Amino acid sequence: MKIKKKYWSISALCLYLIVFAGITNGQNQNDMRRLINLKGEWKFSIGDNPDWAKPELNDFDWERIKVPNAWENEGFNGYNGYAWYRKKIEIKGDLKASSLYLSLGRIDDVDEVYFNGIKIGFTGKFPPIYQTAYYALRLYKIPSELIKYDKENSIAVRVYDAEMDGGILEGNIGILENINEMNLDYSLPNIWKFSSSDNLTWKDISYNDSLWEDIMVPMHWEDCGYKDYDGYGWYRIKFNLPSNLKNKNLVLVLGKIDDVDETYLNGKFIGSTGSRDDMRQSYSQFRGYYLNAGDLKFDQENVLAIRVYDGMQGGGIYEGPIGFISQDKYTKFWRDRKSKSKKSFWDRFFD
């Protein structure tokens, strides 16, 4: 049984206050600007059906429910189990160059989110291997290739609640823009494969990871169902890089990893940060690995494998962005950031 909601421990309450102060899913809330307010009326149905993720679903006769609010306060008193939320939105074409996120605040207990029918994120674990994530703020990057600009887009949120309050409870509900995020040339997907163990053969291209579990990237693995896990974990992702990047010197951007990583691209060791003997600062270091010609295949499948060791508390790839950027854009980003940090408060204010 979980101890939650009205009777939190002091440590849990402190964690919650820290999260609301500005950090969630590896994103600083001070960098976020809300572009579209999604508070208010959503479509809602108790029950569970995978077809409810489809954008073409006719939800005309679904209930209307206020978001954010516990569904118990919206007439579903005493209900525990599965339910779905749906919302239609339009995103303007002038936002094509923006890095957009779907913010859903705090959800009790477990969720997975679909944008135009494609799963873009999840937090916690659904039954039968249930693990609550009621304490975590949900912030999911929306892949730009899924967005229908100047047209109707569909959001569907599957929720499971085990006891007491349920649903999308509170928070900044909307479409947010990260105004200070590095502008990647190619972003890797949000959902990777993961194994909480260790085997060096898992770096190999030919390894079959189809039986591995899905995991969100970036997000601490504790919020993806690996509560209190310390030790080794492996991440793997397969991707096709477009040929228009072929003649660029590229950098593999992996954000921040807690605590130590070894990174392999197409079976080849690319780089590492930290060591088990000294993990004091490695969890806070930004990973950017410079690539050589021949490291990547274009318009073909590539395999990225990352071995992570976590010594305590949160673990895994927890802060983005995650993907590839040209070397000139990468170095310019850090030069500009360094220059901006040297400015006085009033210089930055008037910028």
Summary of the structure (lengths in Angstrom):
residues: 351
radius of gyration: 20.6
end to end distance: 51.0
largest distance: 60.3
contacts: 1075
relative contact order: 0.14
helix: 19%
strand: 43%
